[in-house]
Amino acid sequence: MSEDRKFSVGEVRKTMATSLAAAFGFVIALLWNTVVQSGFVTAGVPLSTAAQQGNWSGWAAFLVSAVVITTVMVLLIVLMGRLAGKGPEKK
């Protein structure tokens, strides 16, 4: 037995905002993973037997890009949350 269920615009917005927030969070986590691992390699802390020492300018570039992308993603998460919170517009 299947029930026909109609979704409201508010429910769709909330679901989309939640999904996008999770996706943005995943991107942020992957980016910071790279920053932390490259920092260890640059500092000479081997993460594997094949780890080679990097340079500080490359690590700094990762750090700056991680901060910028994190800021953008957090702003997008807040924006999507606000859009999801809006109910249907009344005329």
The first five atom37 places (N, CA, C, CB, O) and aatype in JSON, in Angstrom:
{
  "aatype": [12, 15, 6, 3, 1, 11, 13, 15, 19, 7, 6, 19, 1, 11, 16, 12, 0, 16, 15, 10, 0, 0, 0, 13, 7, 13, 19, 9, 0, 10, 10, 17, 2, 16, 19, 19, 5, 15, 7, 13, 19, 16, 0, 7, 19, 14, 10, 15, 16, 0, 0, 5, 5, 7, 2, 17, 15, 7, 17, 0, 0, 13, 10, 19, 15, 0, 19, 19, 9, 16, 16, 19, 12, 19, 10, 10, 9, 19, 10, 12, 7, 1, 10, 0, 7, 11, 7, 14, 6, 11, 11],
  "atom_mask": [
    [1, 1, 1, 1, 1],
    [1, 1, 1, 1, 1],
    [1, 1, 1, 1, 1],
    [1, 1, 1, 1, 1],
    [1, 1, 1, 1, 1],
    [1, 1, 1, 1, 1],
    [1, 1, 1, 1, 1],
    [1, 1, 1, 1, 1],
    [1, 1, 1, 1, 1],
    [1, 1, 1, 0, 1],
    [1, 1, 1, 1, 1],
    [1, 1, 1, 1, 1],
    [1, 1, 1, 1, 1],
    [1, 1, 1, 1, 1],
    [1, 1, 1, 1, 1],
    [1, 1, 1, 1, 1],
    [1, 1, 1, 1, 1],
    [1, 1, 1, 1, 1],
    [1, 1, 1, 1, 1],
    [1, 1, 1, 1, 1],
    [1, 1, 1, 1, 1],
    [1, 1, 1, 1, 1],
    [1, 1, 1, 1, 1],
    [1, 1, 1, 1, 1],
    [1, 1, 1, 0, 1],
    [1, 1, 1, 1, 1],
    [1, 1, 1, 1, 1],
    [1, 1, 1, 1, 1],
    [1, 1, 1, 1, 1],
    [1, 1, 1, 1, 1],
    [1, 1, 1, 1, 1],
    [1, 1, 1, 1, 1],
    [1, 1, 1, 1, 1],
    [1, 1, 1, 1, 1],
    [1, 1, 1, 1, 1],
    [1, 1, 1, 1, 1],
    [1, 1, 1, 1, 1],
    [1, 1, 1, 1, 1],
    [1, 1, 1, 0, 1],
    [1, 1, 1, 1, 1],
    [1, 1, 1, 1, 1],
    [1, 1, 1, 1, 1],
    [1, 1, 1, 1, 1],
    [1, 1, 1, 0, 1],
    [1, 1, 1, 1, 1],
    [1, 1, 1, 1, 1],
    [1, 1, 1, 1, 1],
    [1, 1, 1, 1, 1],
    [1, 1, 1, 1, 1],
    [1, 1, 1, 1, 1],
    [1, 1, 1, 1, 1],
    [1, 1, 1, 1, 1],
    [1, 1, 1, 1, 1],
    [1, 1, 1, 0, 1],
    [1, 1, 1, 1, 1],
    [1, 1, 1, 1, 1],
    [1, 1, 1, 1, 1],
    [1, 1, 1, 0, 1],
    [1, 1, 1, 1, 1],
    [1, 1, 1, 1, 1],
    [1, 1, 1, 1, 1],
    [1, 1, 1, 1, 1],
    [1, 1, 1, 1, 1],
    [1, 1, 1, 1, 1],
    [1, 1, 1, 1, 1],
    [1, 1, 1, 1, 1],
    [1, 1, 1, 1, 1],
    [1, 1, 1, 1, 1],
    [1, 1, 1, 1, 1],
    [1, 1, 1, 1, 1],
    [1, 1, 1, 1, 1],
    [1, 1, 1, 1, 1],
    [1, 1, 1, 1, 1],
    [1, 1, 1, 1, 1],
    [1, 1, 1, 1, 1],
    [1, 1, 1, 1, 1],
    [1, 1, 1, 1, 1],
    [1, 1, 1, 1, 1],
    [1, 1, 1, 1, 1],
    [1, 1, 1, 1, 1],
    [1, 1, 1, 0, 1],
    [1, 1, 1, 1, 1],
    [1, 1, 1, 1, 1],
    [1, 1, 1, 1, 1],
    [1, 1, 1, 0, 1],
    [1, 1, 1, 1, 1],
    [1, 1, 1, 0, 1],
    [1, 1, 1, 1, 1],
    [1, 1, 1, 1, 1],
    [1, 1, 1, 1, 1],
    [1, 1, 1, 1, 1]
  ],
  "atom_positions": [
    [[0.84, -1.18, 0.0], [0.0, 0.0, 0.0], [0.88, 1.24, 0.0], [-0.95, 0.0, 1.21], [1.67, 1.46, 0.91]],
    [[0.72, 2.01, -1.02], [1.51, 3.23, -1.07], [0.59, 4.44, -0.93], [2.33, 3.31, -2.39], [-0.5, 4.49, -1.5]],
    [[1.06, 5.38, -0.18], [0.31, 6.61, 0.02], [0.9, 7.7, -0.85], [0.32, 7.04, 1.5], [2.12, 7.86, -0.94]],
    [[0.03, 8.43, -1.48], [0.49, 9.6, -2.23], [0.73, 10.71, -1.23], [-0.53, 10.03, -3.34], [-0.16, 11.07, -0.45]],
    [[1.91, 11.25, -1.25], [2.24, 12.31, -0.3], [2.78, 13.49, -1.07], [3.27, 11.82, 0.76], [3.69, 13.35, -1.9]],
    [[2.25, 14.62, -0.81], [2.72, 15.83, -1.47], [3.67, 16.56, -0.53], [1.53, 16.75, -1.89], [3.39, 16.72, 0.66]],
    [[4.77, 16.99, -1.08], [5.76, 17.7, -0.3], [5.55, 19.2, -0.45], [7.2, 17.3, -0.73], [5.27, 19.69, -1.54]],
    [[5.68, 19.88, 0.64], [5.57, 21.34, 0.58], [6.91, 21.92, 0.13], [5.14, 21.93, 1.96], [7.95, 21.27, 0.2]],
    [[6.86, 23.13, -0.33], [8.07, 23.82, -0.76], [9.04, 23.95, 0.41], [7.74, 25.21, -1.35], [10.25, 23.83, 0.23]],
    [[8.51, 24.2, 1.6], [9.35, 24.33, 2.79], [10.1, 23.05, 3.11], [0.0, 0.0, 0.0], [11.27, 23.09, 3.49]],
    [[9.43, 21.9, 2.96], [10.09, 20.63, 3.22], [11.21, 20.37, 2.22], [9.08, 19.48, 3.18], [12.28, 19.88, 2.58]],
    [[10.95, 20.7, 0.96], [11.97, 20.5, -0.07], [13.17, 21.4, 0.19], [11.39, 20.78, -1.47], [14.31, 20.97, 0.06]],
    [[12.91, 22.65, 0.56], [14.01, 23.58, 0.87], [14.84, 23.09, 2.05], [13.45, 24.98, 1.17], [16.06, 23.14, 2.02]],
    [[14.15, 22.61, 3.1], [14.87, 22.12, 4.27], [15.73, 20.92, 3.92], [13.9, 21.75, 5.39], [16.88, 20.83, 4.36]],
    [[15.2, 20.01, 3.15], [15.96, 18.82, 2.75], [17.15, 19.2, 1.89], [15.06, 17.84, 1.99], [18.25, 18.67, 2.08]],
    [[16.95, 20.11, 0.96], [18.06, 20.54, 0.11], [19.13, 21.26, 0.93], [17.56, 21.46, -1.0], [20.32, 21.04, 0.72]],
    [[18.71, 22.11, 1.87], [19.67, 22.83, 2.7], [20.47, 21.87, 3.56], [18.95, 23.86, 3.58], [21.68, 22.03, 3.72]],
    [[19.82, 20.87, 4.11], [20.51, 19.89, 4.94], [21.51, 19.09, 4.11], [19.51, 18.95, 5.61], [22.64, 18.85, 4.53]],
    [[21.09, 18.68, 2.93], [21.98, 17.91, 2.05], [23.19, 18.73, 1.61], [21.23, 17.42, 0.82], [24.31, 18.24, 1.6]],
    [[22.95, 19.98, 1.25], [24.06, 20.84, 0.83], [24.99, 21.15, 1.99], [23.52, 22.15, 0.24], [26.21, 21.19, 1.8]],
    [[24.45, 21.35, 3.17], [25.29, 21.6, 4.34], [26.18, 20.4, 4.62], [24.44, 21.93, 5.57], [27.36, 20.56, 4.94]],
    [[25.63, 19.2, 4.5], [26.43, 18.0, 4.71], [27.52, 17.88, 3.64], [25.53, 16.75, 4.69], [28.66, 17.52, 3.95]],
    [[27.18, 18.18, 2.4], [28.17, 18.11, 1.32], [29.28, 19.14, 1.53], [27.49, 18.34, -0.04], [30.46, 18.83, 1.36]],
    [[28.91, 20.37, 1.9], [29.91, 21.4, 2.15], [30.8, 21.02, 3.32], [29.23, 22.76, 2.42], [32.01, 21.24, 3.29]],
    [[30.21, 20.45, 4.36], [30.99, 19.98, 5.5], [31.99, 18.91, 5.12], [0.0, 0.0, 0.0], [33.11, 18.88, 5.62]],
    [[31.57, 18.03, 4.23], [32.46, 16.97, 3.75], [33.63, 17.56, 2.97], [31.69, 15.97, 2.87], [34.77, 17.13, 3.14]],
    [[33.37, 18.55, 2.13], [34.44, 19.21, 1.37], [35.42, 19.88, 2.33], [33.85, 20.26, 0.38], [36.63, 19.78, 2.15]],
    [[34.89, 20.56, 3.35], [35.75, 21.22, 4.33], [36.63, 20.19, 5.04], [34.9, 22.01, 5.35], [37.82, 20.42, 5.23]],
    [[36.03, 19.07, 5.44], [36.79, 18.03, 6.15], [37.9, 17.45, 5.28], [35.85, 16.9, 6.61], [39.02, 17.25, 5.75]],
    [[37.61, 17.2, 4.02], [38.64, 16.67, 3.11], [39.78, 17.68, 2.92], [38.02, 16.3, 1.75], [40.95, 17.31, 2.88]],
    [[39.42, 18.94, 2.8], [40.43, 19.97, 2.6], [41.34, 20.09, 3.81], [39.77, 21.32, 2.3], [42.56, 20.15, 3.67]],
    [[40.76, 20.12, 5.02], [41.57, 20.24, 6.22], [42.39, 18.98, 6.46], [40.69, 20.52, 7.42], [43.47, 19.06, 7.04]],
    [[41.91, 17.84, 6.02], [42.7, 16.61, 6.11], [44.0, 16.77, 5.32], [41.89, 15.4, 5.58], [45.08, 16.39, 5.78]],
    [[43.89, 17.34, 4.13], [45.07, 17.56, 3.29], [46.02, 18.56, 3.95], [44.67, 18.06, 1.9], [47.23, 18.37, 3.94]],
    [[45.46, 19.63, 4.52], [46.29, 20.64, 5.19], [47.07, 20.03, 6.34], [45.42, 21.81, 5.69], [48.28, 20.25, 6.47]],
    [[46.39, 19.26, 7.19], [47.05, 18.67, 8.35], [48.11, 17.66, 7.92], [46.01, 18.0, 9.27], [49.22, 17.66, 8.45]],
    [[47.77, 16.8, 6.98], [48.74, 15.81, 6.53], [49.96, 16.45, 5.88], [48.09, 14.84, 5.56], [51.09, 16.03, 6.12]],
    [[49.73, 17.48, 5.06], [50.89, 18.13, 4.42], [51.72, 18.89, 5.46], [50.42, 19.1, 3.31], [52.93, 19.01, 5.3]],
    [[51.08, 19.39, 6.51], [51.83, 20.03, 7.59], [52.74, 19.05, 8.3], [0.0, 0.0, 0.0], [53.89, 19.37, 8.62]],
    [[52.23, 17.84, 8.55], [53.06, 16.8, 9.16], [54.25, 16.45, 8.26], [52.23, 15.54, 9.45], [55.38, 16.34, 8.73]],
    [[53.98, 16.28, 6.98], [55.06, 15.93, 6.05], [56.09, 17.05, 5.98], [54.48, 15.64, 4.64], [57.29, 16.78, 5.98]],
    [[55.63, 18.29, 5.91], [56.54, 19.43, 5.84], [57.39, 19.54, 7.1], [55.76, 20.72, 5.63], [58.56, 19.91, 7.04]],
    [[56.8, 19.22, 8.24], [57.54, 19.28, 9.51], [58.47, 18.08, 9.69], [56.56, 19.34, 10.68], [59.23, 18.02, 10.65]],
    [[58.4, 17.14, 8.77], [59.29, 15.98, 8.84], [58.72, 14.82, 9.62], [0.0, 0.0, 0.0], [59.44, 13.87, 9.94]],
    [[57.46, 14.86, 9.93], [56.82, 13.74, 10.62], [56.3, 12.79, 9.55], [55.65, 14.23, 11.57], [55.35, 13.11, 8.84]],
    [[56.91, 11.62, 9.43], [56.5, 10.71, 8.35], [55.12, 10.11, 8.63], [57.53, 9.59, 8.18], [54.85, 9.62, 9.72]],
    [[54.26, 10.17, 7.62], [52.93, 9.57, 7.72], [52.91, 8.18, 7.11], [51.9, 10.47, 7.04], [52.01, 7.39, 7.39]],
    [[53.88, 7.9, 6.29], [54.02, 6.57, 5.69], [55.49, 6.36, 5.36], [53.12, 6.43, 4.41], [56.31, 7.26, 5.53]],
    [[55.81, 5.19, 4.9], [57.21, 4.92, 4.57], [57.65, 5.68, 3.32], [57.42, 3.41, 4.36], [58.84, 5.89, 3.11]],
    [[56.7, 6.09, 2.51], [57.04, 6.79, 1.27], [56.95, 8.31, 1.42], [56.14, 6.33, 0.15], [57.13, 9.03, 0.44]],
    [[56.67, 8.79, 2.63], [56.5, 10.24, 2.82], [57.8, 10.98, 2.55], [56.01, 10.54, 4.26], [58.88, 10.58, 3.0]],
    [[57.67, 12.07, 1.81], [58.84, 12.9, 1.52], [58.62, 14.27, 2.11], [59.1, 12.99, -0.01], [57.48, 14.73, 2.25]],
    [[59.7, 14.92, 2.45], [59.6, 16.22, 3.08], [59.19, 17.27, 2.05], [60.92, 16.61, 3.75], [59.78, 17.34, 0.97]],
    [[58.19, 18.09, 2.39], [57.71, 19.14, 1.5], [58.37, 20.47, 1.82], [0.0, 0.0, 0.0], [59.42, 20.52, 2.46]],
    [[57.74, 21.55, 1.37], [58.25, 22.87, 1.7], [57.16, 23.69, 2.38], [58.77, 23.6, 0.43], [55.97, 23.4, 2.22]],
    [[57.57, 24.69, 3.13], [56.62, 25.47, 3.92], [55.72, 26.34, 3.04], [57.35, 26.33, 4.91], [54.58, 26.6, 3.43]],
    [[56.18, 26.79, 1.91], [55.32, 27.64, 1.06], [54.16, 26.84, 0.49], [56.14, 28.27, -0.08], [53.05, 27.37, 0.37]],
    [[54.39, 25.6, 0.13], [53.3, 24.74, -0.34], [52.28, 24.5, 0.74], [0.0, 0.0, 0.0], [51.07, 24.52, 0.49]],
    [[52.76, 24.26, 1.96], [51.85, 24.04, 3.09], [51.06, 25.32, 3.4], [52.64, 23.59, 4.34], [49.87, 25.25, 3.69]],
    [[51.72, 26.48, 3.33], [51.04, 27.74, 3.59], [49.94, 28.0, 2.55], [52.05, 28.9, 3.59], [48.88, 28.52, 2.89]],
    [[50.2, 27.62, 1.31], [49.18, 27.78, 0.27], [47.97, 26.89, 0.58], [49.77, 27.42, -1.13], [46.83, 27.32, 0.41]],
    [[48.22, 25.65, 1.04], [47.12, 24.78, 1.46], [46.35, 25.39, 2.61], [47.66, 23.39, 1.86], [45.12, 25.36, 2.63]],
    [[47.06, 25.96, 3.56], [46.43, 26.55, 4.74], [45.54, 27.72, 4.35], [47.49, 27.02, 5.74], [44.39, 27.81, 4.8]],
    [[46.05, 28.61, 3.51], [45.27, 29.78, 3.08], [44.04, 29.33, 2.3], [46.14, 30.72, 2.23], [42.94, 29.84, 2.52]],
    [[44.22, 28.39, 1.38], [43.06, 27.93, 0.6], [42.04, 27.24, 1.5], [43.51, 26.97, -0.52], [40.83, 27.37, 1.27]],
    [[42.5, 26.51, 2.51], [41.57, 25.85, 3.43], [40.76, 26.87, 4.22], [42.32, 24.93, 4.39], [39.56, 26.7, 4.4]],
    [[41.41, 27.93, 4.68], [40.71, 28.97, 5.43], [39.68, 29.67, 4.53], [41.71, 30.0, 6.01], [38.55, 29.91, 4.96]],
    [[40.07, 30.01, 3.32], [39.16, 30.69, 2.4], [37.97, 29.8, 2.05], [39.91, 31.11, 1.11], [36.82, 30.24, 2.11]],
    [[38.24, 28.57, 1.68], [37.16, 27.66, 1.29], [36.26, 27.34, 2.48], [37.73, 26.36, 0.7], [35.04, 27.23, 2.31]],
    [[36.83, 27.2, 3.66], [36.02, 26.97, 4.85], [35.08, 28.14, 5.09], [36.91, 26.73, 6.09], [33.9, 27.95, 5.38]],
    [[35.6, 29.36, 4.97], [34.77, 30.55, 5.16], [33.63, 30.59, 4.15], [35.63, 31.81, 5.05], [32.48, 30.86, 4.52]],
    [[33.93, 30.34, 2.9], [32.9, 30.35, 1.86], [31.86, 29.28, 2.12], [33.54, 30.14, 0.47], [30.66, 29.54, 2.01]],
    [[32.3, 28.07, 2.47], [31.37, 26.98, 2.71], [30.47, 27.26, 3.92], [32.13, 25.67, 2.93], [29.28, 26.97, 3.88]],
    [[31.03, 27.82, 4.98], [30.22, 28.14, 6.16], [29.19, 29.21, 5.8], [31.12, 28.63, 7.33], [28.04, 29.12, 6.23]],
    [[29.57, 30.21, 5.03], [28.62, 31.23, 4.59], [27.51, 30.61, 3.75], [29.33, 32.33, 3.8], [26.34, 30.97, 3.89]],
    [[27.86, 29.68, 2.87], [26.85, 28.99, 2.07], [25.92, 28.14, 2.93], [27.52, 28.12, 1.0], [24.72, 28.06, 2.68]],
    [[26.48, 27.5, 3.95], [25.65, 26.7, 4.86], [24.66, 27.61, 5.59], [26.54, 25.93, 5.88], [23.48, 27.26, 5.71]],
    [[25.12, 28.76, 6.07], [24.23, 29.7, 6.76], [23.15, 30.21, 5.79], [25.03, 30.89, 7.34], [21.98, 30.29, 6.15]],
    [[23.56, 30.55, 4.57], [22.61, 31.03, 3.57], [21.56, 29.98, 3.26], [23.35, 31.43, 2.28], [20.37, 30.29, 3.2]],
    [[21.98, 28.75, 3.06], [21.03, 27.67, 2.76], [20.09, 27.44, 3.95], [21.77, 26.37, 2.41], [18.91, 27.15, 3.76]],
    [[20.61, 27.55, 5.16], [19.77, 27.41, 6.34], [18.7, 28.49, 6.41], [0.0, 0.0, 0.0], [17.56, 28.23, 6.79]],
    [[19.08, 29.7, 6.05], [18.11, 30.8, 6.06], [17.06, 30.61, 4.97], [18.81, 32.14, 5.87], [15.88, 30.87, 5.2]],
    [[17.49, 30.16, 3.8], [16.53, 29.92, 2.72], [15.58, 28.79, 3.08], [17.26, 29.59, 1.4], [14.4, 28.84, 2.75]],
    [[16.1, 27.78, 3.76], [15.26, 26.64, 4.13], [14.25, 27.04, 5.19], [16.11, 25.47, 4.63], [13.16, 26.48, 5.25]],
    [[14.6, 28.01, 6.03], [13.72, 28.43, 7.1], [12.55, 29.28, 6.63], [0.0, 0.0, 0.0], [11.57, 29.44, 7.36]],
    [[12.63, 29.81, 5.43], [11.55, 30.65, 4.91], [10.38, 29.77, 4.53], [12.03, 31.49, 3.7], [10.54, 28.73, 3.89]],
    [[9.23, 30.2, 4.93], [8.01, 29.49, 4.55], [7.54, 29.95, 3.19], [0.0, 0.0, 0.0], [8.17, 30.8, 2.57]],
    [[6.44, 29.4, 2.71], [5.92, 29.85, 1.42], [5.51, 31.32, 1.52], [4.71, 28.99, 0.98], [4.92, 31.76, 2.51]],
    [[5.85, 32.04, 0.49], [5.55, 33.48, 0.48], [4.06, 33.71, 0.27], [6.36, 34.2, -0.6], [3.44, 33.08, -0.59]],
    [[3.51, 34.61, 1.06], [2.09, 34.94, 0.94], [1.95, 36.23, 0.16], [1.42, 35.06, 2.34], [2.75, 37.15, 0.3]],
    [[0.93, 36.28, -0.64], [0.7, 37.48, -1.45], [-0.41, 38.29, -0.85], [0.36, 37.12, -2.9], [-0.76, 39.35, -1.38]]
  ]
}
